[in-house]
Amino acid sequence: MKEEKHLAVFDIDGTIREIVDPWMMLHHYFNTSKEGGVIYKNWVEGVISYHEMCEQDALLWKGKSKEEMLVPLQKNSIRSGSAALISYLKENNFRCIGISTGLSLFNDITSEIVGLEKCFSNEILFEEGICNGEVKVKIEEFQKHKVLKQFIEENNITGKVISFGDGKSDIDLFKNSDLSFAVHFKYDEVKEAATYQFEGNDFMEMQDLIKQYL
């Protein structure tokens, strides 16, 4: 009998990485926080679309080198035990992916470090290593579950789905999972949407709860 394929899906920023917003992390680094704050406010108030927000952010960093844009990632720590938990899940027939509204610039590196198969995220565009001020928006806020559903369908995932996230945009991931963990959450609605809450120091502390479920 063919073994079922399971899926574990991870948010990156605020979940595997400690800093919640990589866009603002870049704004702080390049001293564009004031402009970035106005752009974000305009999106929240419905003045601009999510695509327009990302495009306006990226334009502020036009001319910056990829090398320089990677510098602030060094101060964004990976939570202890992330790689070990992902390794454990793989050993138990889980495919492990990331779904993030953050940036592939950072997430590709994170995925390689912790062992994620791939990470779906938004992409700042570069020409010869220099940011050209453009962005490919692949995942909008509150649309992560659509990416999850598409991956499940295209990859014939017939087993269990486990999700890990920290923010409001992860709630729909939780709703489309069999088991979910709210990781270092800041909002009650995130806590309430998940099966379990995790605020510990080591991701491997979640292993026993996952074991009970398998």
N, C-alpha and C positions, 0 to 999 in steps of 0.2 A: 504493500500500500504506500502510495506516494505521500511523503511528509508535507504537511501544510506549511506554506510560507507565511511568516508573521512580519509585522512592520513596526518599527519604533521611529517616531518622528520627533525631532528636537527643534525648538526655537533656539536661536543662537544668543542674541544680545539680551542680557539680563538673566539668561538661563545657563548656557555653557560659559559664556563670557560674563564678567561681572557688571560692566557698564551697559546700561539699558539702551542708549540711543547712539549708534555710531555716527549718524549724521551730525548730531550736536557735538559729538567728540571731535569731529573734524572742524566744525565751526569754532569751538574753543581753541583748537590748535592754531588755526589760521586767523584768529581774531575777527571772525565774521559772525559772531554770536548775535550781535544786534540785528543785522540783516536777516540772519536765519530765524530769529525769534519772530520778526514781522511776517516772514514767509509762512512759518508754522501757524501763527495766529490767523492769517488770511485763509489757510486751509481749514482750520477748526471752525471758523465762522462761515465757511461755504463760499468765500469770495473767489477762491481758486480751487481747481480739482487736485486730486492726489498727484496725477501726472505733472501738472503745472508746478506743484510744490517741489517735486523731485528735480524737475528741469531747472527751476530757479536756483535751487541749492547748488546743483552741479555747475551752473554758470559762474557762481562765486569762486569756484576753485579752478577755473580755466587758466591754463599756463603752469599749474603746479605739476611737479614730477610725481610719478607713481612711487618712486623711492621715498620722497618726502611725505606723501600721503599715508604711507605705511608706518611712519614713525610713531604716531599716537597709539597704534595697536599694541606696542610693546608695554604700555602701561595698563592695558585692559586684560587683567588676569583671567586665565581659564580656571574654572572651579575644580577643586581637587576631586579626583575619582571619576571624572567625566570619561576619560579614555578607558578606564578599567570597566566601567559599567557598560559602555558600548561594546567592548570586547566580550563581556559576559553575554550580552544579548545576541551577538553574532554567533556565539557558541551554541545558543539555543534556537538557532534557525530564524533569527530576526534579521531582516534587512534594515539598515539604520541610515536615515537621511535627515537633512536639515531643511526646514522651511522658514524663511526669514524675510522680513521687509527691509533688512539691512543691506549691506553691500558685498558683492562677490569679491571685491578687492580684499576684504578682510576674511570673509567666510570660507573662501577656498583654502586659505592657510589654516584656519581653525579646523576645517573638515579633515585635512591631512594630518594634523596633530592628534586629533582625538579618534580618528578612524571612521568618520562618516563616509558612506559610499558616494554621496554627492549632497550639495546644498543648493536649493532653489532660492535665488535672491535677486536683488536689483543690481544693475551693472553700470558703473561709471565708465565712460569710454575714453580711451587713450590713443594717441597717435605718436608712434616712436617714443613711448614712455612718458608722454606729456598729456595731461588732462585736456580734452578739447571742449570741455564745458557741456557735453551731452551725456545723456543717461538713457539706458534701456530699462523701462519700468516693466518688470515681469510679474511682480506680486504687489498688489495694493493692500493697504491696511484693511483688516477685516475680510480678506479674500483668501486666506491661507487654506481654508477647508476645501476650496475648489481645486487647489493644487494637490491636496491630499487625495481627494476623490479620484482625480484623473490618474494619479500615480497608482492607486490601488487597482483601478480598472485596467490600465495599460500593462501592469506587471502581474496581473492575476493573483493578487494577495487574497488568499482565502481564509487565513488564520486570524489571529488576534492583532489588534492595533493598540499600541501604547503611545501616548503623547506626553511631552514635557514642555512647559512654558511658564512665563511669568506675567504676561500682560493681557490686556483686554482683547487684543487681536488673536490671542491663543484660545479664547473661550470656544470658538467654533471648532477648533481642532479637538478640544476636549469632548465636545458634543458628538463628534464623529469618530470617537475612539472607544475601545472596550475598557480601557484603564487609563487614567490620566493623573499627572502630578503637577500641582501648582508649585513652582520653584521660586523661593524668595519673592513672593508676590507682594504688591503694594495695595491692591484693591480687593475689597471684600467679595465683589462679584467674581473675581478670578478664583479666589479661595473656594467659594461656594460651588463653582462650576466643575471643579476637579474631584476625582475620587479621593485623592490624598493630597496633603500639603507637606512640602519639604522645605525646611529652613536650616538644615544642618550644614556641616562643614565639608562633608565628603559624599559624593554621589553614590558611593557604594553602600551607604546607609539605606538606600532604597532597594537594594538587592533582595532582601528577605521578603519585602512586600510583593515584589515581582514574582519571586519563587512560589509564593502561596497561590498566586494567580495562574501560573503555568500548569 
